[in-house]
C-alpha cells in the first residue's frame, strides 16, 4: 500500500472508533433513561404484581444493555489493533 492509502485507512479507522465510542455513550444514556423510567413505574405501581412485572422488565432491559455495550467495546479493541498494524506498516513504508 502507498503511504497515502495507509494514511487514509488510518483516518477511516479513527473515525470508526469515534463512532463506536459515541454509540457506547448513547447506549449508556439510554440505559440510564430506561432505568429511571422503570424506577418511576415501579414506585407508581398500585399492586405487587405490577411492581414485580416492572422489576423484571427493568432487569431484562439492563441485561440487554449489558450484552450490547461489550460488543462495541470489543469492536473498538479490534479496530485499535488494526490501527496499530496500519501505523507499523506506515512506519515501514518509505
C-alpha positions as CSV (number, residue, x, y, z in Angstrom):
1,X,0.0,0.0,0.0
2,X,1.1,3.5,-0.6
3,X,1.7,6.0,2.2
4,X,-1.4,8.0,1.2
5,X,-3.6,4.9,1.2
6,X,-2.3,3.9,4.6
7,X,-2.9,7.4,6.0
8,X,-6.5,7.3,4.6
9,X,-7.1,3.9,6.1
10,X,-5.8,5.2,9.5
11,X,-8.2,8.1,9.3
12,X,-11.1,5.8,8.5
13,X,-10.3,3.6,11.4
14,X,-10.0,6.6,13.7
15,X,-13.5,7.7,12.6
16,X,-14.9,4.2,13.1
17,X,-13.5,4.2,16.7
18,X,-15.1,7.6,17.4
19,X,-18.4,6.3,16.1
20,X,-18.3,3.2,18.3
21,X,-17.4,5.4,21.3
22,X,-20.4,7.6,20.5
23,X,-22.6,4.6,20.2
24,X,-21.5,3.4,23.6
25,X,-22.2,6.8,25.1
26,X,-25.6,6.7,23.5
27,X,-26.3,3.2,24.9
28,X,-25.3,4.3,28.4
29,X,-27.6,7.3,28.2
30,X,-30.5,5.1,27.0
31,X,-29.7,2.6,29.8
32,X,-29.9,5.4,32.4
33,X,-33.1,6.8,31.0
34,X,-34.7,3.4,30.9
35,X,-33.7,2.7,34.4
36,X,-35.2,6.0,35.6
37,X,-38.4,5.2,33.7
38,X,-38.7,1.8,35.2
39,X,-37.9,3.1,38.7
40,X,-40.8,5.6,38.3
41,X,-43.1,2.9,37.1
42,X,-42.2,0.7,40.0
43,X,-42.8,3.4,42.5
44,X,-46.2,4.4,40.9
45,X,-47.4,0.8,40.5
46,X,-50.5,0.0,42.6
47,X,-50.2,-3.7,43.3
48,X,-47.4,-6.2,43.9
49,X,-47.9,-8.0,40.6
50,X,-47.4,-4.8,38.6
51,X,-44.3,-3.9,40.6
52,X,-42.8,-7.4,40.0
53,X,-43.5,-7.1,36.3
54,X,-41.8,-3.7,36.1
55,X,-38.8,-5.0,38.1
56,X,-38.5,-7.9,35.7
57,X,-38.7,-5.6,32.7
58,X,-36.1,-3.3,34.3
59,X,-33.7,-6.3,34.9
60,X,-34.2,-7.5,31.3
61,X,-33.6,-4.1,29.9
62,X,-30.4,-3.7,32.0
63,X,-29.2,-7.2,30.9
64,X,-29.8,-6.2,27.2
65,X,-27.6,-3.2,27.6
66,X,-25.0,-5.3,29.5
67,X,-24.8,-7.6,26.4
68,X,-24.7,-4.8,23.8
69,X,-22.0,-2.5,25.3
70,X,-19.2,-5.1,25.5
71,X,-19.8,-5.9,21.8
72,X,-19.0,-2.3,20.9
73,X,-16.0,-2.3,23.3
74,X,-14.6,-5.5,21.7
75,X,-15.1,-3.9,18.3
76,X,-13.1,-0.9,19.4
77,X,-10.3,-3.2,20.6
78,X,-10.2,-4.9,17.2
79,X,-10.1,-1.5,15.5
80,X,-7.3,-0.3,17.8
81,X,-5.3,-3.4,16.9
82,X,-5.8,-2.8,13.2
83,X,-4.8,0.9,13.7
84,X,-1.6,-0.3,15.4
85,X,-0.9,-2.5,12.4
86,X,-1.5,0.3,9.9
87,X,0.8,2.6,11.9
88,X,3.5,0.0,11.9
89,X,3.1,-0.5,8.2
90,X,3.2,3.2,7.6
91,X,6.5,3.4,9.6
92,X,8.0,0.7,7.4
93,X,6.8,2.3,4.1
94,X,9.1,4.9,2.7
